[in-house]
Amino acid sequence: LIDTPFLYFVMRKYEEGKVLAGSSAGAMIMGSHLVKNADEVFELGQDPIWSKGFALIPYSILPHFDLVSDKINSFLDTTEQEYKNNILGIEENTAVILNDEKEGTISGLGKVILIQNGVNNSFDESLTL
C-alpha cells in the first residue's frame, strides 16, 4: 500500500479529521514499521522481516501482545536495533484511541506495553506517545 493512490486517499481523509481504525494487521500497518511474517516469527521462531508502515505513530505496533509476551525477549534478540527501540504492544481485547496530540486512552480488558530502548512500561488507562 505504500506509495499507492489508495494510501494517499486514506491519508488525505485522516488529515481531514476522519477516524482511522485498525485491528490486528490493520493496527500493525499504522505504525512506523511492521513485521511481515509475525505468525512465523512467534510460532516458528523465524527471524522477523520488517516492512514500512503508514507511520502514523513512531512505533512498531504488535497486536495480541499477551499471546506472545513469553517470546518477546527472543524476538527482540533477533530484531535489528533500529526496529526494537520503539514498540507498542497491545494485548487482546484492548484498544488504544489516540488524539492528534498522540495522547491515548486505553479501553478494554488488557494493557498496552511500550518498549523504548529496552525498557518496558505497562499502561492500562492512558498513555502519551
Backbone atoms as SQL, in Angstrom:
CREATE TABLE atoms (id INTEGER PRIMARY KEY, chain TEXT, resi INTEGER, resn TEXT, atom TEXT, x REAL, y REAL, z REAL);
INSERT INTO atoms VALUES
  (1, 'A', 1, 'LEU', 'N', 0.796, -1.215, 0.000),
  (2, 'A', 1, 'LEU', 'CA', 0.000, 0.000, 0.000),
  (3, 'A', 1, 'LEU', 'C', 0.834, 1.274, 0.000),
  (4, 'A', 2, 'ILE', 'N', 2.109, 1.141, 0.363),
  (5, 'A', 2, 'ILE', 'CA', 2.958, 2.323, 0.408),
  (6, 'A', 2, 'ILE', 'C', 3.049, 2.914, -0.996),
  (7, 'A', 3, 'ASP', 'N', 2.927, 4.252, -1.075),
  (8, 'A', 3, 'ASP', 'CA', 3.015, 4.985, -2.341),
  (9, 'A', 3, 'ASP', 'C', 1.958, 4.573, -3.357),
  (10, 'A', 4, 'THR', 'N', 0.755, 4.269, -2.874),
  (11, 'A', 4, 'THR', 'CA', -0.336, 3.934, -3.783),
  (12, 'A', 4, 'THR', 'C', -1.421, 5.011, -3.704),
  (13, 'A', 5, 'PRO', 'N', -2.237, 5.138, -4.742),
  (14, 'A', 5, 'PRO', 'CA', -3.351, 6.089, -4.682),
  (15, 'A', 5, 'PRO', 'C', -4.278, 5.813, -3.492),
  (16, 'A', 6, 'PHE', 'N', -4.450, 4.542, -3.147),
  (17, 'A', 6, 'PHE', 'CA', -5.325, 4.217, -2.010),
  (18, 'A', 6, 'PHE', 'C', -4.776, 4.794, -0.709),
  (19, 'A', 7, 'LEU', 'N', -3.484, 4.630, -0.485),
  (20, 'A', 7, 'LEU', 'CA', -2.896, 5.180, 0.740),
  (21, 'A', 7, 'LEU', 'C', -3.014, 6.696, 0.760),
  (22, 'A', 8, 'TYR', 'N', -2.767, 7.340, -0.368),
  (23, 'A', 8, 'TYR', 'CA', -2.897, 8.798, -0.422),
  (24, 'A', 8, 'TYR', 'C', -4.329, 9.225, -0.109),
  (25, 'A', 9, 'PHE', 'N', -5.293, 8.484, -0.602),
  (26, 'A', 9, 'PHE', 'CA', -6.701, 8.768, -0.315),
  (27, 'A', 9, 'PHE', 'C', -6.981, 8.628, 1.187),
  (28, 'A', 10, 'VAL', 'N', -6.543, 7.521, 1.775),
  (29, 'A', 10, 'VAL', 'CA', -6.758, 7.284, 3.206),
  (30, 'A', 10, 'VAL', 'C', -6.091, 8.374, 4.034),
  (31, 'A', 11, 'MET', 'N', -4.861, 8.710, 3.702),
  (32, 'A', 11, 'MET', 'CA', -4.138, 9.721, 4.471),
  (33, 'A', 11, 'MET', 'C', -4.787, 11.097, 4.330),
  (34, 'A', 12, 'ARG', 'N', -5.297, 11.408, 3.166),
  (35, 'A', 12, 'ARG', 'CA', -5.990, 12.689, 2.979),
  (36, 'A', 12, 'ARG', 'C', -7.230, 12.750, 3.870),
  (37, 'A', 13, 'LYS', 'N', -7.988, 11.656, 3.926),
  (38, 'A', 13, 'LYS', 'CA', -9.175, 11.616, 4.779),
  (39, 'A', 13, 'LYS', 'C', -8.784, 11.728, 6.251),
  (40, 'A', 14, 'TYR', 'N', -7.710, 11.059, 6.631),
  (41, 'A', 14, 'TYR', 'CA', -7.216, 11.131, 8.007),
  (42, 'A', 14, 'TYR', 'C', -6.826, 12.569, 8.362),
  (43, 'A', 15, 'GLU', 'N', -6.118, 13.234, 7.455),
  (44, 'A', 15, 'GLU', 'CA', -5.703, 14.621, 7.692),
  (45, 'A', 15, 'GLU', 'C', -6.891, 15.572, 7.728),
  (46, 'A', 16, 'GLU', 'N', -8.001, 15.185, 7.101),
  (47, 'A', 16, 'GLU', 'CA', -9.230, 15.983, 7.150),
  (48, 'A', 16, 'GLU', 'C', -10.003, 15.762, 8.444),
  (49, 'A', 17, 'GLY', 'N', -9.513, 14.854, 9.285),
  (50, 'A', 17, 'GLY', 'CA', -10.162, 14.624, 10.572),
  (51, 'A', 17, 'GLY', 'C', -10.979, 13.350, 10.663),
  (52, 'A', 18, 'LYS', 'N', -10.966, 12.540, 9.633),
  (53, 'A', 18, 'LYS', 'CA', -11.696, 11.268, 9.677),
  (54, 'A', 18, 'LYS', 'C', -10.994, 10.303, 10.628),
  (55, 'A', 19, 'VAL', 'N', -11.767, 9.414, 11.216),
  (56, 'A', 19, 'VAL', 'CA', -11.218, 8.415, 12.128),
  (57, 'A', 19, 'VAL', 'C', -10.607, 7.281, 11.317),
  (58, 'A', 20, 'LEU', 'N', -9.441, 6.853, 11.728),
  (59, 'A', 20, 'LEU', 'CA', -8.763, 5.733, 11.100),
  (60, 'A', 20, 'LEU', 'C', -8.615, 4.658, 12.163),
  (61, 'A', 21, 'ALA', 'N', -9.158, 3.486, 11.912),
  (62, 'A', 21, 'ALA', 'CA', -9.140, 2.407, 12.897),
  (63, 'A', 21, 'ALA', 'C', -8.622, 1.132, 12.260),
  (64, 'A', 22, 'GLY', 'N', -7.978, 0.321, 13.086),
  (65, 'A', 22, 'GLY', 'CA', -7.478, -0.951, 12.593),
  (66, 'A', 22, 'GLY', 'C', -7.371, -1.952, 13.718),
  (67, 'A', 23, 'SER', 'N', -7.503, -3.199, 13.365),
  (68, 'A', 23, 'SER', 'CA', -7.422, -4.288, 14.328),
  (69, 'A', 23, 'SER', 'C', -6.450, -5.320, 13.779),
  (70, 'A', 24, 'SER', 'N', -5.650, -5.909, 14.656),
  (71, 'A', 24, 'SER', 'CA', -4.687, -6.932, 14.268),
  (72, 'A', 24, 'SER', 'C', -3.737, -6.363, 13.216),
  (73, 'A', 25, 'ALA', 'N', -3.672, -6.949, 12.030),
  (74, 'A', 25, 'ALA', 'CA', -2.772, -6.438, 10.998),
  (75, 'A', 25, 'ALA', 'C', -3.142, -5.010, 10.602),
  (76, 'A', 26, 'GLY', 'N', -4.410, -4.667, 10.721),
  (77, 'A', 26, 'GLY', 'CA', -4.850, -3.303, 10.439),
  (78, 'A', 26, 'GLY', 'C', -4.291, -2.302, 11.423),
  (79, 'A', 27, 'ALA', 'N', -4.019, -2.735, 12.641),
  (80, 'A', 27, 'ALA', 'CA', -3.347, -1.872, 13.616),
  (81, 'A', 27, 'ALA', 'C', -1.858, -1.824, 13.336),
  (82, 'A', 28, 'MET', 'N', -1.286, -2.969, 12.989),
  (83, 'A', 28, 'MET', 'CA', 0.148, -3.041, 12.732),
  (84, 'A', 28, 'MET', 'C', 0.587, -2.054, 11.653),
  (85, 'A', 29, 'ILE', 'N', -0.200, -1.935, 10.596),
  (86, 'A', 29, 'ILE', 'CA', 0.209, -1.111, 9.464),
  (87, 'A', 29, 'ILE', 'C', 0.198, 0.377, 9.790),
  (88, 'A', 30, 'MET', 'N', -0.446, 0.764, 10.869),
  (89, 'A', 30, 'MET', 'CA', -0.478, 2.177, 11.241),
  (90, 'A', 30, 'MET', 'C', 0.823, 2.643, 11.882),
  (91, 'A', 31, 'GLY', 'N', 1.652, 1.708, 12.315),
  (92, 'A', 31, 'GLY', 'CA', 2.918, 2.063, 12.933),
  (93, 'A', 31, 'GLY', 'C', 3.986, 2.410, 11.903),
  (94, 'A', 32, 'SER', 'N', 5.169, 2.725, 12.413),
  (95, 'A', 32, 'SER', 'CA', 6.274, 3.098, 11.532),
  (96, 'A', 32, 'SER', 'C', 6.761, 1.916, 10.706),
  (97, 'A', 33, 'HIS', 'N', 6.788, 0.735, 11.321),
  (98, 'A', 33, 'HIS', 'CA', 7.213, -0.497, 10.650),
  (99, 'A', 33, 'HIS', 'C', 6.338, -1.640, 11.143),
  (100, 'A', 34, 'LEU', 'N', 6.302, -2.720, 10.385),
  (101, 'A', 34, 'LEU', 'CA', 5.550, -3.885, 10.819),
  (102, 'A', 34, 'LEU', 'C', 6.319, -5.146, 10.480),
  (103, 'A', 35, 'VAL', 'N', 6.014, -6.189, 11.216),
  (104, 'A', 35, 'VAL', 'CA', 6.632, -7.490, 10.980),
  (105, 'A', 35, 'VAL', 'C', 5.757, -8.223, 9.964),
  (106, 'A', 36, 'LYS', 'N', 6.288, -8.416, 8.762),
  (107, 'A', 36, 'LYS', 'CA', 5.510, -9.038, 7.685),
  (108, 'A', 36, 'LYS', 'C', 5.206, -10.510, 7.957),
  (109, 'A', 37, 'ASN', 'N', 6.058, -11.159, 8.701),
  (110, 'A', 37, 'ASN', 'CA', 5.906, -12.592, 8.950),
  (111, 'A', 37, 'ASN', 'C', 5.684, -12.878, 10.440),
  (112, 'A', 38, 'ALA', 'N', 4.816, -12.121, 11.061),
  (113, 'A', 38, 'ALA', 'CA', 4.611, -12.226, 12.514),
  (114, 'A', 38, 'ALA', 'C', 4.229, -13.641, 12.952),
  (115, 'A', 39, 'ASP', 'N', 3.346, -14.307, 12.229),
  (116, 'A', 39, 'ASP', 'CA', 2.959, -15.667, 12.613),
  (117, 'A', 39, 'ASP', 'C', 4.170, -16.590, 12.639),
  (118, 'A', 40, 'GLU', 'N', 4.992, -16.521, 11.608),
  (119, 'A', 40, 'GLU', 'CA', 6.173, -17.380, 11.533),
  (120, 'A', 40, 'GLU', 'C', 7.199, -17.031, 12.608),
  (121, 'A', 41, 'VAL', 'N', 7.294, -15.753, 12.924),
  (122, 'A', 41, 'VAL', 'CA', 8.241, -15.315, 13.959),
  (123, 'A', 41, 'VAL', 'C', 7.849, -15.889, 15.312),
  (124, 'A', 42, 'PHE', 'N', 6.591, -15.721, 15.683),
  (125, 'A', 42, 'PHE', 'CA', 6.170, -16.100, 17.027),
  (126, 'A', 42, 'PHE', 'C', 5.769, -17.570, 17.160),
  (127, 'A', 43, 'GLU', 'N', 5.396, -18.211, 16.061),
  (128, 'A', 43, 'GLU', 'CA', 5.028, -19.630, 16.126),
  (129, 'A', 43, 'GLU', 'C', 6.177, -20.561, 15.770),
  (130, 'A', 44, 'LEU', 'N', 7.048, -20.122, 14.846),
  (131, 'A', 44, 'LEU', 'CA', 8.114, -21.000, 14.361),
  (132, 'A', 44, 'LEU', 'C', 9.514, -20.522, 14.718),
  (133, 'A', 45, 'GLY', 'N', 9.605, -19.329, 15.297),
  (134, 'A', 45, 'GLY', 'CA', 10.907, -18.817, 15.699),
  (135, 'A', 45, 'GLY', 'C', 11.750, -18.247, 14.578),
  (136, 'A', 46, 'GLN', 'N', 11.132, -17.932, 13.442),
  (137, 'A', 46, 'GLN', 'CA', 11.888, -17.346, 12.336),
  (138, 'A', 46, 'GLN', 'C', 12.301, -15.912, 12.674),
  (139, 'A', 47, 'ASP', 'N', 13.322, -15.436, 11.992),
  (140, 'A', 47, 'ASP', 'CA', 13.738, -14.044, 12.153),
  (141, 'A', 47, 'ASP', 'C', 12.683, -13.131, 11.531),
  (142, 'A', 48, 'PRO', 'N', 12.445, -11.974, 12.146),
  (143, 'A', 48, 'PRO', 'CA', 11.430, -11.056, 11.601),
  (144, 'A', 48, 'PRO', 'C', 11.869, -10.406, 10.291),
  (145, 'A', 49, 'ILE', 'N', 10.897, -10.225, 9.419),
  (146, 'A', 49, 'ILE', 'CA', 11.089, -9.471, 8.185),
  (147, 'A', 49, 'ILE', 'C', 10.282, -8.189, 8.345),
  (148, 'A', 50, 'TRP', 'N', 10.965, -7.067, 8.322),
  (149, 'A', 50, 'TRP', 'CA', 10.328, -5.779, 8.579),
  (150, 'A', 50, 'TRP', 'C', 9.939, -5.076, 7.287),
  (151, 'A', 51, 'SER', 'N', 8.868, -4.309, 7.347),
  (152, 'A', 51, 'SER', 'CA', 8.397, -3.526, 6.222),
  (153, 'A', 51, 'SER', 'C', 7.913, -2.179, 6.752),
  (154, 'A', 52, 'LYS', 'N', 7.897, -1.175, 5.901),
  (155, 'A', 52, 'LYS', 'CA', 7.402, 0.140, 6.306),
  (156, 'A', 52, 'LYS', 'C', 5.891, 0.096, 6.506),
  (157, 'A', 53, 'GLY', 'N', 5.437, 0.832, 7.521),
  (158, 'A', 53, 'GLY', 'CA', 4.011, 1.007, 7.751),
  (159, 'A', 53, 'GLY', 'C', 3.593, 2.410, 7.339),
  (160, 'A', 54, 'PHE', 'N', 2.388, 2.807, 7.742),
  (161, 'A', 54, 'PHE', 'CA', 1.876, 4.133, 7.410),
  (162, 'A', 54, 'PHE', 'C', 2.565, 5.237, 8.202),
  (163, 'A', 55, 'ALA', 'N', 3.234, 4.874, 9.298),
  (164, 'A', 55, 'ALA', 'CA', 3.972, 5.831, 10.145),
  (165, 'A', 55, 'ALA', 'C', 3.075, 6.910, 10.754),
  (166, 'A', 56, 'LEU', 'N', 1.872, 6.530, 11.156),
  (167, 'A', 56, 'LEU', 'CA', 1.011, 7.481, 11.846),
  (168, 'A', 56, 'LEU', 'C', 1.517, 7.750, 13.262),
  (169, 'A', 57, 'ILE', 'N', 2.225, 6.785, 13.812),
  (170, 'A', 57, 'ILE', 'CA', 2.920, 6.969, 15.086),
  (171, 'A', 57, 'ILE', 'C', 4.336, 6.408, 14.914),
  (172, 'A', 58, 'PRO', 'N', 5.303, 6.922, 15.678),
  (173, 'A', 58, 'PRO', 'CA', 6.690, 6.474, 15.502),
  (174, 'A', 58, 'PRO', 'C', 7.016, 5.192, 16.267),
  (175, 'A', 59, 'TYR', 'N', 6.112, 4.244, 16.241),
  (176, 'A', 59, 'TYR', 'CA', 6.282, 2.964, 16.925),
  (177, 'A', 59, 'TYR', 'C', 5.866, 1.836, 16.003),
  (178, 'A', 60, 'SER', 'N', 6.483, 0.685, 16.192),
  (179, 'A', 60, 'SER', 'CA', 6.010, -0.531, 15.545),
  (180, 'A', 60, 'SER', 'C', 4.954, -1.130, 16.464),
  (181, 'A', 61, 'ILE', 'N', 3.809, -1.483, 15.912),
  (182, 'A', 61, 'ILE', 'CA', 2.684, -1.960, 16.715),
  (183, 'A', 61, 'ILE', 'C', 2.623, -3.479, 16.660),
  (184, 'A', 62, 'LEU', 'N', 2.580, -4.104, 17.836),
  (185, 'A', 62, 'LEU', 'CA', 2.429, -5.557, 17.940),
  (186, 'A', 62, 'LEU', 'C', 1.103, -5.866, 18.630),
  (187, 'A', 63, 'PRO', 'N', 0.081, -6.233, 17.859),
  (188, 'A', 63, 'PRO', 'CA', -1.187, -6.627, 18.481),
  (189, 'A', 63, 'PRO', 'C', -1.076, -8.023, 19.091),
  (190, 'A', 64, 'HIS', 'N', -2.048, -8.394, 19.883),
  (191, 'A', 64, 'HIS', 'CA', -2.087, -9.720, 20.531),
  (192, 'A', 64, 'HIS', 'C', -0.855, -9.932, 21.405),
  (193, 'A', 65, 'PHE', 'N', -0.384, -8.854, 21.997),
  (194, 'A', 65, 'PHE', 'CA', 0.897, -8.881, 22.707),
  (195, 'A', 65, 'PHE', 'C', 0.916, -9.893, 23.847),
  (196, 'A', 66, 'ASP', 'N', -0.199, -10.059, 24.534),
  (197, 'A', 66, 'ASP', 'CA', -0.229, -11.014, 25.648),
  (198, 'A', 66, 'ASP', 'C', -0.046, -12.452, 25.175),
  (199, 'A', 67, 'LEU', 'N', -0.364, -12.734, 23.928),
  (200, 'A', 67, 'LEU', 'CA', -0.210, -14.087, 23.392),
  (201, 'A', 67, 'LEU', 'C', 1.239, -14.410, 23.039),
  (202, 'A', 68, 'VAL', 'N', 2.059, -13.376, 22.878),
  (203, 'A', 68, 'VAL', 'CA', 3.461, -13.603, 22.502),
  (204, 'A', 68, 'VAL', 'C', 4.439, -13.050, 23.529),
  (205, 'A', 69, 'SER', 'N', 3.946, -12.564, 24.647),
  (206, 'A', 69, 'SER', 'CA', 4.828, -11.901, 25.613),
  (207, 'A', 69, 'SER', 'C', 5.924, -12.821, 26.135),
  (208, 'A', 70, 'ASP', 'N', 5.678, -14.126, 26.179),
  (209, 'A', 70, 'ASP', 'CA', 6.711, -15.057, 26.631),
  (210, 'A', 70, 'ASP', 'C', 7.812, -15.238, 25.587),
  (211, 'A', 71, 'LYS', 'N', 7.574, -14.776, 24.364),
  (212, 'A', 71, 'LYS', 'CA', 8.560, -14.908, 23.283),
  (213, 'A', 71, 'LYS', 'C', 9.185, -13.571, 22.910),
  (214, 'A', 72, 'ILE', 'N', 8.816, -12.523, 23.618),
  (215, 'A', 72, 'ILE', 'CA', 9.251, -11.188, 23.213),
  (216, 'A', 72, 'ILE', 'C', 10.757, -11.004, 23.352),
  (217, 'A', 73, 'ASN', 'N', 11.383, -11.610, 24.357),
  (218, 'A', 73, 'ASN', 'CA', 12.827, -11.440, 24.512),
  (219, 'A', 73, 'ASN', 'C', 13.593, -12.054, 23.351),
  (220, 'A', 74, 'SER', 'N', 13.204, -13.256, 22.909),
  (221, 'A', 74, 'SER', 'CA', 13.886, -13.854, 21.757),
  (222, 'A', 74, 'SER', 'C', 13.588, -13.057, 20.492),
  (223, 'A', 75, 'PHE', 'N', 12.379, -12.504, 20.381),
  (224, 'A', 75, 'PHE', 'CA', 12.029, -11.645, 19.253),
  (225, 'A', 75, 'PHE', 'C', 12.944, -10.420, 19.222),
  (226, 'A', 76, 'LEU', 'N', 13.117, -9.781, 20.374),
  (227, 'A', 76, 'LEU', 'CA', 13.968, -8.595, 20.427),
  (228, 'A', 76, 'LEU', 'C', 15.430, -8.939, 20.147),
  (229, 'A', 77, 'ASP', 'N', 15.861, -10.125, 20.569),
  (230, 'A', 77, 'ASP', 'CA', 17.240, -10.554, 20.312),
  (231, 'A', 77, 'ASP', 'C', 17.521, -10.698, 18.822),
  (232, 'A', 78, 'THR', 'N', 16.499, -11.057, 18.033),
  (233, 'A', 78, 'THR', 'CA', 16.696, -11.256, 16.596),
  (234, 'A', 78, 'THR', 'C', 16.269, -10.044, 15.770),
  (235, 'A', 79, 'THR', 'N', 15.905, -8.973, 16.445),
  (236, 'A', 79, 'THR', 'CA', 15.430, -7.769, 15.769),
  (237, 'A', 79, 'THR', 'C', 16.551, -6.748, 15.668),
  (238, 'A', 80, 'GLU', 'N', 16.676, -6.155, 14.500),
  (239, 'A', 80, 'GLU', 'CA', 17.694, -5.130, 14.294),
  (240, 'A', 80, 'GLU', 'C', 17.427, -3.943, 15.211),
  (241, 'A', 81, 'GLN', 'N', 18.501, -3.297, 15.646),
  (242, 'A', 81, 'GLN', 'CA', 18.428, -2.210, 16.616),
  (243, 'A', 81, 'GLN', 'C', 17.428, -1.124, 16.222),
  (244, 'A', 82, 'GLU', 'N', 17.409, -0.745, 14.937),
  (245, 'A', 82, 'GLU', 'CA', 16.540, 0.353, 14.515),
  (246, 'A', 82, 'GLU', 'C', 15.057, 0.055, 14.721),
  (247, 'A', 83, 'TYR', 'N', 14.682, -1.228, 14.813),
  (248, 'A', 83, 'TYR', 'CA', 13.277, -1.579, 14.948),
  (249, 'A', 83, 'TYR', 'C', 12.854, -1.857, 16.383),
  (250, 'A', 84, 'LYS', 'N', 13.771, -2.188, 17.251),
  (251, 'A', 84, 'LYS', 'CA', 13.360, -2.626, 18.586),
  (252, 'A', 84, 'LYS', 'C', 13.326, -1.527, 19.637),
  (253, 'A', 85, 'ASN', 'N', 13.625, -0.301, 19.259),
  (254, 'A', 85, 'ASN', 'CA', 13.634, 0.773, 20.245),
  (255, 'A', 85, 'ASN', 'C', 12.261, 1.350, 20.547),
  (256, 'A', 86, 'ASN', 'N', 11.332, 1.245, 19.631),
  (257, 'A', 86, 'ASN', 'CA', 10.009, 1.841, 19.809),
  (258, 'A', 86, 'ASN', 'C', 8.937, 0.852, 19.371),
  (259, 'A', 87, 'ILE', 'N', 8.460, 0.066, 20.337),
  (260, 'A', 87, 'ILE', 'CA', 7.437, -0.938, 20.052),
  (261, 'A', 87, 'ILE', 'C', 6.246, -0.685, 20.965),
  (262, 'A', 88, 'LEU', 'N', 5.066, -0.725, 20.388),
  (263, 'A', 88, 'LEU', 'CA', 3.824, -0.584, 21.136),
  (264, 'A', 88, 'LEU', 'C', 3.095, -1.921, 21.071),
  (265, 'A', 89, 'GLY', 'N', 3.066, -2.637, 22.182),
  (266, 'A', 89, 'GLY', 'CA', 2.383, -3.912, 22.258),
  (267, 'A', 89, 'GLY', 'C', 0.972, -3.718, 22.800),
  (268, 'A', 90, 'ILE', 'N', -0.010, -4.235, 22.098),
  (269, 'A', 90, 'ILE', 'CA', -1.410, -4.097, 22.510),
  (270, 'A', 90, 'ILE', 'C', -1.967, -5.487, 22.784),
  (271, 'A', 91, 'GLU', 'N', -2.439, -5.697, 24.005),
  (272, 'A', 91, 'GLU', 'CA', -2.971, -7.014, 24.369),
  (273, 'A', 91, 'GLU', 'C', -4.326, -7.256, 23.716),
  (274, 'A', 92, 'GLU', 'N', -4.722, -8.527, 23.704),
  (275, 'A', 92, 'GLU', 'CA', -6.022, -8.936, 23.165),
  (276, 'A', 92, 'GLU', 'C', -7.151, -8.162, 23.859),
  (277, 'A', 93, 'ASN', 'N', -8.231, -7.948, 23.149),
  (278, 'A', 93, 'ASN', 'CA', -9.433, -7.295, 23.689),
  (279, 'A', 93, 'ASN', 'C', -9.127, -5.922, 24.278),
  (280, 'A', 94, 'THR', 'N', -8.209, -5.212, 23.618),
  (281, 'A', 94, 'THR', 'CA', -7.776, -3.904, 24.106),
  (282, 'A', 94, 'THR', 'C', -7.672, -2.950, 22.928),
  (283, 'A', 95, 'ALA', 'N', -8.049, -1.707, 23.166),
  (284, 'A', 95, 'ALA', 'CA', -7.949, -0.678, 22.136),
  (285, 'A', 95, 'ALA', 'C', -7.189, 0.516, 22.689),
  (286, 'A', 96, 'VAL', 'N', -6.493, 1.188, 21.797),
  (287, 'A', 96, 'VAL', 'CA', -5.836, 2.451, 22.120),
  (288, 'A', 96, 'VAL', 'C', -6.436, 3.498, 21.195),
  (289, 'A', 97, 'ILE', 'N', -6.968, 4.533, 21.768),
  (290, 'A', 97, 'ILE', 'CA', -7.583, 5.602, 20.991),
  (291, 'A', 97, 'ILE', 'C', -6.712, 6.831, 21.165),
  (292, 'A', 98, 'LEU', 'N', -6.066, 7.260, 20.077),
  (293, 'A', 98, 'LEU', 'CA', -5.134, 8.387, 20.128),
  (294, 'A', 98, 'LEU', 'C', -5.770, 9.634, 19.540),
  (295, 'A', 99, 'ASN', 'N', -5.497, 10.772, 20.182),
  (296, 'A', 99, 'ASN', 'CA', -5.937, 12.042, 19.611),
  (297, 'A', 99, 'ASN', 'C', -4.797, 12.640, 18.788),
  (298, 'A', 100, 'ASP', 'N', -4.988, 13.836, 18.267),
  (299, 'A', 100, 'ASP', 'CA', -3.974, 14.463, 17.408),
  (300, 'A', 100, 'ASP', 'C', -2.666, 14.736, 18.134),
  (301, 'A', 101, 'GLU', 'N', -2.722, 14.878, 19.442),
  (302, 'A', 101, 'GLU', 'CA', -1.519, 15.136, 20.234),
  (303, 'A', 101, 'GLU', 'C', -0.835, 13.841, 20.661),
  (304, 'A', 102, 'LYS', 'N', -1.310, 12.710, 20.156),
  (305, 'A', 102, 'LYS', 'CA', -0.767, 11.371, 20.476),
  (306, 'A', 102, 'LYS', 'C', -0.945, 11.022, 21.946),
  (307, 'A', 103, 'GLU', 'N', -2.000, 11.577, 22.544),
  (308, 'A', 103, 'GLU', 'CA', -2.397, 11.177, 23.891),
  (309, 'A', 103, 'GLU', 'C', -3.426, 10.068, 23.711),
  (310, 'A', 104, 'GLY', 'N', -3.237, 8.980, 24.446),
  (311, 'A', 104, 'GLY', 'CA', -4.084, 7.828, 24.225),
  (312, 'A', 104, 'GLY', 'C', -4.909, 7.418, 25.419),
  (313, 'A', 105, 'THR', 'N', -6.110, 6.974, 25.128),
  (314, 'A', 105, 'THR', 'CA', -6.983, 6.349, 26.122),
  (315, 'A', 105, 'THR', 'C', -6.993, 4.864, 25.813),
  (316, 'A', 106, 'ILE', 'N', -6.844, 4.064, 26.861),
  (317, 'A', 106, 'ILE', 'CA', -6.828, 2.615, 26.701),
  (318, 'A', 106, 'ILE', 'C', -8.164, 2.073, 27.166),
  (319, 'A', 107, 'SER', 'N', -8.760, 1.243, 26.351),
  (320, 'A', 107, 'SER', 'CA', -10.064, 0.685, 26.651),
  (321, 'A', 107, 'SER', 'C', -10.022, -0.823, 26.452),
  (322, 'A', 108, 'GLY', 'N', -10.747, -1.546, 27.293),
  (323, 'A', 108, 'GLY', 'CA', -10.824, -2.990, 27.121),
  (324, 'A', 108, 'GLY', 'C', -10.285, -3.739, 28.316),
  (325, 'A', 109, 'LEU', 'N', -9.995, -5.018, 28.106),
  (326, 'A', 109, 'LEU', 'CA', -9.620, -5.912, 29.196),
  (327, 'A', 109, 'LEU', 'C', -8.124, -5.968, 29.475),
  (328, 'A', 110, 'GLY', 'N', -7.309, -5.556, 28.503),
  (329, 'A', 110, 'GLY', 'CA', -5.868, -5.731, 28.651),
  (330, 'A', 110, 'GLY', 'C', -5.112, -4.444, 28.863),
  (331, 'A', 111, 'LYS', 'N', -3.820, -4.539, 28.587),
  (332, 'A', 111, 'LYS', 'CA', -2.902, -3.420, 28.775),
  (333, 'A', 111, 'LYS', 'C', -2.190, -3.111, 27.466),
  (334, 'A', 112, 'VAL', 'N', -1.481, -2.017, 27.506),
  (335, 'A', 112, 'VAL', 'CA', -0.612, -1.613, 26.414),
  (336, 'A', 112, 'VAL', 'C', 0.799, -1.555, 26.976),
  (337, 'A', 113, 'ILE', 'N', 1.735, -2.157, 26.268),
  (338, 'A', 113, 'ILE', 'CA', 3.122, -2.196, 26.705),
  (339, 'A', 113, 'ILE', 'C', 3.949, -1.377, 25.732),
  (340, 'A', 114, 'LEU', 'N', 4.663, -0.407, 26.263),
  (341, 'A', 114, 'LEU', 'CA', 5.519, 0.448, 25.461),
  (342, 'A', 114, 'LEU', 'C', 6.965, 0.035, 25.719),
  (343, 'A', 115, 'ILE', 'N', 7.662, -0.367, 24.672),
  (344, 'A', 115, 'ILE', 'CA', 9.063, -0.770, 24.780),
  (345, 'A', 115, 'ILE', 'C', 9.898, 0.311, 24.112),
  (346, 'A', 116, 'GLN', 'N', 10.697, 0.990, 24.927),
  (347, 'A', 116, 'GLN', 'CA', 11.577, 2.035, 24.419),
  (348, 'A', 116, 'GLN', 'C', 12.982, 1.785, 24.946),
  (349, 'A', 117, 'ASN', 'N', 13.919, 1.641, 24.041),
  (350, 'A', 117, 'ASN', 'CA', 15.323, 1.436, 24.409),
  (351, 'A', 117, 'ASN', 'C', 15.497, 0.330, 25.436),
  (352, 'A', 118, 'GLY', 'N', 14.773, -0.771, 25.247),
  (353, 'A', 118, 'GLY', 'CA', 14.913, -1.931, 26.114),
  (354, 'A', 118, 'GLY', 'C', 14.139, -1.863, 27.414),
  (355, 'A', 119, 'VAL', 'N', 13.416, -0.791, 27.652),
  (356, 'A', 119, 'VAL', 'CA', 12.642, -0.635, 28.883),
  (357, 'A', 119, 'VAL', 'C', 11.162, -0.823, 28.563),
  (358, 'A', 120, 'ASN', 'N', 10.509, -1.724, 29.294),
  (359, 'A', 120, 'ASN', 'CA', 9.081, -1.987, 29.119),
  (360, 'A', 120, 'ASN', 'C', 8.283, -1.216, 30.163),
  (361, 'A', 121, 'ASN', 'N', 7.286, -0.492, 29.704),
  (362, 'A', 121, 'ASN', 'CA', 6.346, 0.172, 30.593),
  (363, 'A', 121, 'ASN', 'C', 4.945, -0.275, 30.218),
  (364, 'A', 122, 'SER', 'N', 4.135, -0.559, 31.232),
  (365, 'A', 122, 'SER', 'CA', 2.793, -1.074, 31.026),
  (366, 'A', 122, 'SER', 'C', 1.770, 0.003, 31.405),
  (367, 'A', 123, 'PHE', 'N', 0.740, 0.131, 30.570),
  (368, 'A', 123, 'PHE', 'CA', -0.311, 1.125, 30.799),
  (369, 'A', 123, 'PHE', 'C', -1.671, 0.442, 30.693),
  (370, 'A', 124, 'ASP', 'N', -2.601, 0.857, 31.558),
  (371, 'A', 124, 'ASP', 'CA', -3.939, 0.256, 31.478),
  (372, 'A', 124, 'ASP', 'C', -5.052, 1.300, 31.407),
  (373, 'A', 125, 'GLU', 'N', -4.716, 2.581, 31.471),
  (374, 'A', 125, 'GLU', 'CA', -5.751, 3.610, 31.368),
  (375, 'A', 125, 'GLU', 'C', -5.448, 4.644, 30.305),
  (376, 'A', 126, 'SER', 'N', -4.227, 5.179, 30.330),
  (377, 'A', 126, 'SER', 'CA', -3.862, 6.206, 29.350),
  (378, 'A', 126, 'SER', 'C', -2.358, 6.215, 29.141),
  (379, 'A', 127, 'LEU', 'N', -1.943, 6.826, 28.054),
  (380, 'A', 127, 'LEU', 'CA', -0.522, 6.986, 27.776),
  (381, 'A', 127, 'LEU', 'C', -0.345, 8.122, 26.792),
  (382, 'A', 128, 'THR', 'N', 0.859, 8.667, 26.751),
  (383, 'A', 128, 'THR', 'CA', 1.209, 9.704, 25.787),
  (384, 'A', 128, 'THR', 'C', 2.431, 9.235, 25.019),
  (385, 'A', 129, 'LEU', 'N', 2.331, 9.280, 23.705),
  (386, 'A', 129, 'LEU', 'CA', 3.450, 8.818, 22.864),
  (387, 'A', 129, 'LEU', 'C', 4.359, 9.974, 22.506);
